[in-house]
Amino acid sequence: MMPALCEELTGRPMRLTVRLVKIAFCLLPAFLVCARLKGQQPSHAQSTAPALRATVNEVLVPVVVRDAQGHSIGGLTKDDFQVFDNGKAQTITGFLIVHRDIEDAAANSPASAPDSAESPSVSQLNLPTQRFVVFLFDDYNLKSVDLPSVRDAAIKALDSSLAPADFAAVLSTSGANSGLTRDHEKLKQSIRDLKANALLRSDEHSCFTVDYYIGDRISNKSDVLALQAQTLEVARCLRNVTPEAAETIARSGAERAVQLGEQSSLANLGAVRLILAKLMAPLPGQHILVLISPGFFAPGSESATLQSEILDLAARSNTVINTLDARGLYTTNPDAQVKRRDDSASQRLIDQYRNSSMEANSGVMEELADGTGGTFIHNSNDLEGGMKTLVSGAEYRYVLAFSVTNAKRRVHHALKVKVDQPGLTVQARRGYSASPLEKRTKRQ
């Protein structure tokens, strides 16, 4: 049904070679448009979503500041913060503090109030208490072995973490959609119906597999050791193959892994972006997006630009992205998944790349959480507790703004936020890629 729908929308037949764009930008608008409130709209739904006024050349930086016990803290002012763009100190032109439990969360510094419509500052935010929570399941990367525990955790967390007035939706990257509703039973049934989608990954039951990270190291980075490690894997599985043939198979597997990985990562990032632009932005109140995934690798300038756009949209739509690593404790221990009998140099090389791959797959999830003032739950088997934490979110969140000039598009800028007080840790956006607001608006 979905391929037929996309074919109708695009006017072209569905082919595997064009799924990259179709999956990320065709399927999601189709099912997000269907997420109607169905007569359950909150009484203040006619009010507009809180807008952060920002100029085209302004960067918004959500920040969470925590004490030694990990609690988010309030009471800071603009003068407590410093922002560095590629190592250069920036003038903070806008400042906002958002308190999760207070209806009116507003800028508490005189400097944050806009002097005029043209001034590069963040406007006052009057935040309604209505909450909208979206659970997005990365069914392209979730494996069948991970799904039962993820389903159970999400179902148990629904009743204990959602307030009666909260609206929620259960979505998946491939197109599952519960609709936006207060009906917990409907949400739970949508979670029960989730299935792993193997369309964009190698056969997990194969004797040897190549994931996107290792494939990228081989095909795009010309990493000789990565090729050697994968060739050893092939030779171990296909015992009668020659070394030359094993290397050829390893290279071919790497190329296919890159093709599938690119589609999968862009589908996930496209899903998040469209949820923010089409579903969250028009709604009033507080927005929380909970991404449940085993992680996915997303290198390259296109992915970096998409991530930057996601962080911009999240800041402007008052959305916090919280992420949950569905793999649990074994994320830092490849031997928990792939147990070998030998401790040879070749096996250590293979395990080294598997471990690097697992760490790389967590990077995007961590950055999306940090960059929106959210939380990344990982290295924990308490998925239910993690899910509850993610739905709650940090109590205090700040949004800083600074202006940029002559920034080239698709050029990555590293960001660093510091707080001028001892004993505090800062969680903030790590970078951005310049992308004019008017171009982003056209793509929405």
C-alpha positions in Angstrom: 0.0 0.0 0.0 2.7 2.5 0.9 4.8 1.9 -2.3 1.6 2.5 -4.3 0.8 5.6 -2.4 4.3 7.0 -3.0 4.0 6.1 -6.6 0.8 8.1 -6.8 2.5 11.0 -5.1 5.6 11.0 -7.2 4.2 9.8 -10.5 7.0 7.2 -10.8 7.3 3.5 -10.0 9.0 2.5 -6.8 12.5 1.2 -7.3 15.1 0.2 -4.8 17.6 2.6 -6.3 15.3 5.6 -5.6 14.2 4.5 -2.1 16.7 6.9 -0.6 14.5 9.9 -1.3 11.1 8.1 -1.3 11.5 6.6 2.1 12.7 9.8 3.8 10.5 12.4 2.0 7.6 10.5 0.6 6.3 7.9 3.0 6.6 10.2 6.1 4.5 13.1 4.8 1.8 10.6 3.8 1.4 9.1 7.2 2.1 12.2 9.2 -0.8 14.0 7.4 -3.0 11.2 8.7 -2.1 11.9 12.3 -5.2 13.9 13.1 -6.6 14.7 16.5 -9.9 13.1 15.6 -12.1 15.3 17.8 -9.8 15.1 20.8 -8.2 18.5 20.3 -7.3 20.4 23.5 -9.4 23.4 24.3 -6.6 25.8 23.5 -5.6 24.1 20.2 -6.6 27.2 18.3 -3.7 29.1 19.8 -0.5 29.2 17.8 2.6 27.2 18.7 5.1 29.3 20.6 7.5 30.8 18.1 11.1 31.7 18.7 11.6 34.8 16.6 14.9 34.5 14.9 16.6 36.0 11.8 17.9 34.0 8.9 21.5 34.3 10.1 20.8 33.3 13.7 21.8 30.1 15.4 19.7 28.8 18.3 21.5 26.7 20.9 19.4 24.8 23.5 21.4 24.1 26.7 20.8 22.0 29.8 23.1 22.7 32.8 23.4 20.0 35.5 24.8 19.9 39.0 27.1 17.2 40.4 24.0 15.0 41.0 22.9 15.2 37.4 19.9 17.5 38.2 19.1 20.3 35.7 19.4 23.7 37.3 17.6 27.0 36.8 18.4 30.6 37.9 21.2 31.2 35.4 21.4 34.4 33.4 22.8 35.3 30.0 26.0 36.5 31.6 26.7 33.1 33.0 27.1 31.6 29.5 29.8 31.8 26.8 29.3 30.5 23.2 32.2 29.7 20.9 31.9 29.2 17.2 34.9 27.4 15.8 36.8 28.6 18.9 35.7 32.2 18.5 33.6 33.8 21.3 30.2 35.0 20.1 27.9 37.7 21.4 24.7 36.1 22.8 21.9 38.1 21.2 19.0 36.2 22.6 18.4 34.3 25.8 15.4 32.2 27.0 14.8 29.9 30.0 12.2 27.2 29.8 10.8 25.6 33.0 9.1 22.3 32.3 6.4 22.8 35.0 5.7 26.5 34.6 3.1 27.7 32.2 4.9 31.0 31.6 8.5 30.4 30.8 10.1 33.5 29.6 13.4 35.3 29.0 14.7 36.5 32.4 17.3 38.9 31.1 16.5 42.4 29.8 18.9 41.8 27.0 16.8 39.0 25.7 13.7 41.2 24.9 13.7 42.1 21.2 14.2 45.8 20.5 12.4 45.5 17.2 11.2 42.8 14.7 14.6 43.0 13.0 16.7 42.5 16.2 18.4 39.1 16.4 17.0 37.9 19.7 14.7 35.2 21.0 11.3 36.4 21.9 9.4 35.8 25.1 7.9 32.3 25.2 4.5 31.8 26.8 4.4 28.0 27.1 1.1 26.3 27.5 1.1 23.2 29.7 -0.4 20.9 27.0 2.1 18.2 26.0 2.5 16.3 22.8 4.7 13.2 22.9 5.8 11.2 19.8 7.4 7.8 20.1 9.5 7.1 16.9 10.7 3.6 16.5 13.6 3.0 14.1 12.2 -0.2 12.7 14.8 -0.2 9.9 17.6 -0.8 12.4 15.8 -2.5 15.3 16.3 -6.2 15.2 13.8 -8.9 16.0 15.8 -9.9 19.0 15.6 -6.4 20.4 11.9 -5.7 19.8 10.2 -7.7 22.6 12.1 -5.9 25.4 11.6 -2.5 23.6 7.8 -3.2 23.2 7.4 -4.2 26.8 9.3 -1.2 28.1 7.3 1.3 26.0 3.9 -0.3 26.9 4.7 -0.2 30.6 6.0 3.4 30.4 2.9 4.7 28.7 0.5 4.7 31.7 3.1 5.8 34.2 4.7 8.6 32.2 1.9 10.2 30.2 -0.5 12.5 32.0 -4.3 12.1 31.2 -4.2 15.4 29.2 -1.2 14.4 27.1 -1.6 13.6 23.4 0.8 10.9 22.0 1.6 9.1 18.8 3.5 5.9 18.0 5.3 6.1 14.7 8.0 4.2 12.9 10.5 5.2 10.3 9.0 2.8 7.7 5.5 4.2 8.1 3.6 2.8 11.1 1.3 5.4 12.6 -1.1 5.3 15.6 -2.4 8.8 15.0 -2.2 11.5 17.7 -4.4 10.4 20.5 -5.1 10.1 24.3 -6.2 6.5 23.9 -3.5 4.5 25.6 -4.9 1.2 24.4 -4.6 2.4 20.8 -1.0 3.5 21.4 -0.2 0.1 23.1 -1.7 -1.8 20.2 0.4 0.2 17.7 3.5 -0.7 19.8 2.5 -4.4 19.8 2.1 -4.3 16.0 5.6 -3.1 15.4 7.9 -5.4 13.4 11.5 -5.2 12.4 11.9 -4.1 8.8 15.0 -5.6 7.1 14.6 -3.7 3.9 17.6 -1.4 4.5 20.1 -3.7 6.2 22.2 -6.8 5.5 20.9 -10.2 6.5 21.5 -10.4 10.3 21.5 -14.2 10.2 24.3 -14.3 7.6 27.6 -15.9 8.7 29.4 -12.6 8.0 27.9 -9.2 7.7 29.2 -5.7 6.9 27.6 -2.8 8.6 27.6 0.8 7.4 30.5 2.0 9.5 32.9 -0.8 8.4 31.6 -0.5 4.8 32.3 3.3 4.9 35.8 2.6 6.2 36.5 0.2 3.4 34.8 1.9 0.4 35.1 5.6 1.3 38.1 5.9 3.6 40.3 3.2 1.9 41.0 1.8 5.4 43.4 -1.2 4.7 42.9 -2.6 8.2 39.1 -2.5 8.0 39.3 -4.4 4.7 41.7 -6.9 6.2 39.3 -7.4 9.2 36.3 -8.0 6.9 38.3 -10.2 4.6 39.2 -12.4 7.6 35.5 -12.6 8.5 34.7 -13.8 5.0 37.5 -16.3 5.0 36.4 -17.7 8.4 32.8 -18.3 7.1 33.7 -19.5 3.6 36.6 -21.8 4.5 37.4 -23.0 0.9 37.5 -19.5 -0.5 40.9 -18.1 -1.8 42.3 -14.9 -0.1 41.7 -13.0 -3.3 38.1 -14.1 -3.6 37.5 -13.3 0.1 38.8 -9.8 -0.4 36.5 -9.3 -3.5 33.5 -10.5 -1.5 34.5 -8.2 1.4 34.7 -5.2 -1.0 31.3 -6.0 -2.6 29.7 -6.4 0.8 31.1 -3.0 1.9 29.7 -1.3 -1.1 26.3 -2.7 -0.5 26.4 -1.8 3.2 27.2 1.8 2.2 24.2 1.9 -0.2 21.8 0.5 2.4 23.3 2.5 5.3 23.0 5.8 3.4 19.3 5.1 2.8 18.7 4.0 6.4 20.4 7.0 8.0 18.7 9.5 5.7 15.3 7.8 6.3 15.7 8.2 10.0 16.9 11.8 9.8 14.2 12.6 7.3 11.6 11.1 9.6 12.7 13.2 12.5 12.8 16.4 10.4 9.4 15.8 9.0 7.9 15.1 12.4 9.2 18.4 13.6 8.2 20.4 10.6 4.8 18.8 9.8 3.5 17.5 13.1 5.2 19.4 16.0 5.6 22.9 14.7 1.9 23.7 14.2 0.9 22.4 17.6 0.8 24.5 20.8 2.4 23.5 24.1 5.4 21.3 24.9 6.7 18.8 22.4 8.8 15.7 23.1 10.1 13.3 20.5 11.4 10.0 21.9 13.6 8.2 19.3 14.0 4.5 20.1 16.8 2.9 18.1 19.9 0.7 18.3 21.7 3.6 16.8 22.6 4.4 13.2 25.7 5.7 11.5 25.3 9.0 9.5 28.5 10.4 8.1 28.8 12.9 5.3 27.8 16.5 4.5 24.2 15.7 3.6 23.6 14.0 7.0 25.4 16.8 8.8 23.1 19.4 7.1 20.0 17.4 7.9 21.1 17.2 11.6 21.7 20.9 11.7 18.2 21.6 10.2 16.7 19.2 12.8 18.3 21.1 15.7 17.1 24.4 14.2 13.6 23.1 13.8 13.6 21.6 17.3 14.6 24.9 18.9 12.0 26.9 16.9 9.2 24.5 17.7 10.0 24.0 21.3 10.7 20.3 20.8 13.1 18.2 22.9 14.5 15.1 21.3 15.2 12.3 23.8 16.8 9.1 22.6 17.0 5.6 23.9 19.6 3.0 22.8 17.6 -0.2 22.4 20.7 -2.4 22.6 21.1 -2.1 26.4 24.4 -2.8 28.2 26.1 -4.7 25.4 26.7 -1.5 23.4 30.2 -1.3 24.7 31.0 -5.0 24.6 31.0 -6.6 21.1 31.8 -10.0 22.6 28.4 -10.1 24.2 27.0 -10.4 20.6 29.9 -12.1 18.8 31.6 -14.6 21.1 34.7 -16.2 19.6 36.7 -19.0 20.9 40.1 -17.7 19.9 42.1 -14.6 21.0 44.2 -14.3 17.9 45.5 -11.0 16.5 43.0 -11.3 13.6 40.1 -11.7 16.0 41.2 -8.7 18.1 41.3 -6.7 14.9 37.8 -7.7 14.0 36.5 -6.9 17.5 38.3 -3.5 17.4 36.3 -2.5 14.3 33.0 -3.9 15.7 33.5 -1.9 18.9 34.3 1.3 16.9 31.1 0.6 14.9 29.0 0.3 18.0 30.3 3.6 19.3 29.8 5.4 16.0 26.2 4.2 15.8 25.5 6.0 19.1 26.9 9.3 17.9 23.8 10.7 16.1 21.5 9.8 18.9 23.7 11.5 21.5 24.0 14.7 19.4 20.3 15.0 18.7 19.6 14.7 22.4 22.4 17.1 23.5 21.6 19.6 20.8 17.9 19.9 21.8 18.3 19.8 25.6 17.2 16.2 25.7 18.5 13.0 27.3 20.3 10.0 25.8 19.7 6.8 27.7 22.4 4.2 26.8 24.4 1.4 28.4 21.4 0.4 30.5 19.1 -2.6 30.5 16.5 -0.7 32.4 14.6 0.3 29.2 11.3 0.9 31.1 13.0 3.3 33.5 14.8 5.0 30.7 11.6 5.4 28.7 9.9 7.1 31.7 12.9 9.5 32.1 12.7 10.4 28.5 9.0 11.3 28.5 9.5 13.5 31.6 12.5 15.5 30.3 14.8 18.0 32.0 13.1 20.5 34.3 15.1 23.5 33.2 16.3 24.3 29.7 17.9 27.4 28.2 17.9 28.6 24.6 20.8 30.9 23.5 21.0 32.7 20.2 23.8 34.3 18.3 24.1 35.8 14.8 26.4 34.6 12.1 27.5 36.4 8.9 29.0 35.1 5.7 28.6 31.5 6.7 29.0 29.1 3.8 26.3 26.5 3.3 27.1 22.9 4.2 30.3 24.0 6.0 30.3 22.5 9.5 30.9 24.9 12.5 32.0 23.5 15.9 30.1 24.9 18.8 31.2 25.0 22.5 29.1 26.4 25.4 30.6 27.2 28.7 29.0 28.2 32.0 31.0 30.6 34.3 30.2 28.6 37.5 32.2 25.8 39.1 30.9 22.2 39.5 28.4 22.3 36.7 28.3 20.3 33.4 26.9 21.6 30.2 24.9 19.7 27.6 24.5 21.7 24.4 24.5 21.7 20.6 27.9 20.7 19.3 27.8 22.3 15.9 25.8 23.5 12.9 25.9 23.8 9.1 24.7 27.1 7.7 21.5 26.7 5.8 19.4 29.8 5.0 16.0 29.8 6.7 14.1 30.5 3.5 15.5 27.4 1.8 14.5 25.3 4.8 11.0 26.7 4.7 10.6 25.7 1.1 11.5 22.1 1.9 9.0 21.9 4.7 
